[in-house]
Amino acid sequence: MWQVTDGPCSIDANYCLRSPNYPSAYGNRQACTIAIDDSLAVPILVKDFQTEAKYDKLIVNGDAYSGNAGPDGIVPQGSISWSSDSTVQETGFVLCPQSAATTTTTTISPRPSMWKVTVGQCQLDDSGCVSSPNYPGKYGKNDNCVISVDSEKATPIKVDSFLTESKWDKLEVNGKFYHGTGTGLEGVLPVGHMTWASDGSVEKSGWRLCPTP
C-alpha cells in the first residue's frame, strides 16, 4: 500500500515500512517520503516505534508522531514523511499493513542472524537477509556500509538479487570485489566483515543476500 519515493527508508520483505538503518539507529538530518496507494490502504500496525520525542517526527495524515507513540490503527492517505534532526538518534520504527502483519506474524519468525550492519544504511530484514540501502528501490550515490559477520553462525551466501553499476559500485567479501550482476558470489562463505560502496553517478536496484538455510 506504500512506496518509498525519496530518502533511505525501506520496505522489507513483509511489506513493512522501516526507518533508515533499522534495527540500528537512524542517522542525523535524514528525511523520507512514502507515497500511499489510497485504494490499497489499511490500518497501520506499529511493531516498533522509538524516536527522539518532539524532534524526530513521522507525519501521517497531517499529524506528527514521535517518542514511543506511533500511528497505530491509522489508515494513511496521500503520503507519509519522516525527518530527524541533528542530535539524538533512536532505533526508529517498523510499521506494517495490519492485514499483512497479522498474517506474517503467524507464519514467519525471525532467525538468528549471521551478520549485522554496523555502519551505513544497508538493511537487515526479519528473514535474516541483508540488502543494499533502500532495496528494492535504488541505492544512493556515495553510499557506504560495513556488515560484520558472526563466524559461528555464518553459512554460504544465497544471492537473492544483485545488480550494481559494473566496475564502480562494489561489495567486498573476503577481500574480493563483486559488482555488476555479482558473478561468483553465490555460495561464498563470508568471514570477518563485508563492505559496500557506491560512487557518485549511476544507481541501480542493488542487492539482497541471504544465509543458506
Summary of the structure (lengths in Angstrom):
residues: 213
radius of gyration: 17.1
end to end distance: 30.0
largest distance: 48.1
contacts: 700
relative contact order: 0.17
helix: 5%
strand: 38%
